[in-house]
Amino acid sequence: MNKKEIEELIKFVSKLQVSEVEIEDKDFKLTIVNSSKKSEVPFPPGAQPHVVAHTMPAAVQPAVVPAPAPASVPEQAPVKEEAAGTDDANLITIKSPMIGTFYRASSPEKPNFVNVGDKIEKGKVICIIEAMKLFNEIESEVSGKIVKVLVDDSTPVEYDQPLLLVDPKG
């Protein structure tokens, strides 16, 4: 099972509003717990599903377990950059496809992938999200002009958290 399939499964479980799904194969065991589903134990509002993946030992392999998400995550991080005179109603929000750490550049000495005012095309790398020591390049699914950067560099982000605002007419 690859990363894309796991992400799609997380979205599917979240939409179904089930409390837990467990998948076991000869090579791995995957448990998805939807903490936003109502249960006997109350969860904080806005909690997202989290994944616990276990690798079956072939010889001796370390178990793969993601770090727990912070207990309370603000609905929206402070605005990093903003262009003046924009109407938020016509903007497209680019959201995080995963839990991890948001980076605007590939390294501290490199320039940011995008800045406010930049024109982007579909498929352009807009940021990196580090998850479990893997650096995932996030590509834009829309074309337009960057209007706002909603997350500070090197900060944790949640699945589906707004990252950037794009004006599709720009």
N, C-alpha and C positions, 0 to 999 in steps of 0.2 A: 504494500500500500504506500503510495507516494504522498508527498506533502499536499499536493493539490486535492487528492481524493480525501485526505483527512480534513482539510479546510471545508470542502463541500459537505462532508458528513456533519461537521460541527454546525454549519448553517442549517442543514436539513433537520437535525435534532432540535435546534433552537426554534425553528418554525413549527415543529410538531408539538412542542410544549410537553415533551416527555421528561421524566426526571432523570433517567439514566439509560445509557445504551452500552452494551459490552460486546465486543467483537474479538474472537480468538481464532488464530490461525496457527499453523505449525511453527512459524517463525516469530510471532508476536502476539501480544494481547493488548487491546485498546479499550479503555473505558472512558466514556464521555459523560460527565455529570452536568446536567443543566441546572445550575444553582438559581436561575430565575423562575423555575417551576415551583409552584406552591407545594410545600411539604410540611411535615410535622415540625421541622426545624426551620425557623425564619431565617432568611438570608437578607443581606442589605439590599436596598433598592438599586436597580441598575446592574446587578451582578450578572456576569456573563458565564456561559458554559466554559468549563476547563477540561483539558484532556490529560489523562494519565496513561502513558504508554509504557509497556513493559516488554523488554526483549527476552525471549526464551534463551536460556544458556545453550550455546553451541559448544563452547569449551568453557571459558570464563569471560562473560561480557558484562559491562556495567549496565544497570537498569537505566533507562532513559525516562526521567521524570521532570516535566517543566517546573520552573519556579512558580510558586503560588502568586496569583494576582493580588495587588494591594486591596485591602478591605474596602476602602472607599476611594473612588476615582471621581474627580470633578467631571461634570457633564462636558465641559470644554476647557482646555488649557488656556492660559493667557495668550493674548494675541501677540505674536512675535513681530510681525510686520503688517502694515495695512496701507492700501492705496486710498487716497482721498476721493470722495464723491462717487461711491459705488452704491448700487441698489442691491441689497442682499437677496431680494426675491428672485432675481434672474440668474443667480449664481449656482454653479454645480459644486457640490461638496465631494472632495476626494477623501475617502475614509480608509483607515488602516485595515488591511486584509488579515492581520494577525496580531497577537500579543507580542510585544518585544520592546526594544529601545530604538527610538527614532533618531536618525542621523541625516542631516542635510547635505553632507559631503562624504566622499569615500574615505577621507582621512582628514585630520585637523589642518594640515598644510595645503589641502586642495580646495578649489573654489566650490561653492554650493552648487548642487545640481540645478536648482531653480531659485529665483528671487522674485519678489513682488515686481510686477511689470513685465516679466519674461513671457514670451509667447511659447506655448508648448504644443506639440503634436501628439496624437495618439501613438503610444508605444515608447515615448521618451521616458528615460529614467528620471524620476522626480525626487527620490529619496532612497535610503536604505533602512531596513528594519532588521535589527539583530535579534534573533530568537535562538536560544540554546547554542550559542557560539557559531551560528550560521548567519552570514550577512546576506540578506535577501534584497535584491534590487527591486524596487516597486516602480512599475511603469504606469504612465497615465493611460486611462481608458477614454479620455476626452481630449479635444483640442480646444485651445482658447488662450486667455491671458491670466496669469496668476494675479489674484487680487489680494489674498490674505494668506499668511502662514500662521496656522492656529496652534502650533506646537513648538516649544523651544527645542533647540538641538540637544541631543544626548539625554532626552527624558523618556520615561516609560510611556508606552501607549497601549491601549486596550484594543481588542478586536472591534471593528466598526466605529472606532473613535475618529471624528473629523480631523483631518490633517491640513488640508489646503482648500481654499475657495478659488474657483476658476470662473471667469466670465467667458462663456462660449462665443460671444459676439466679438471678443477682443482679438 
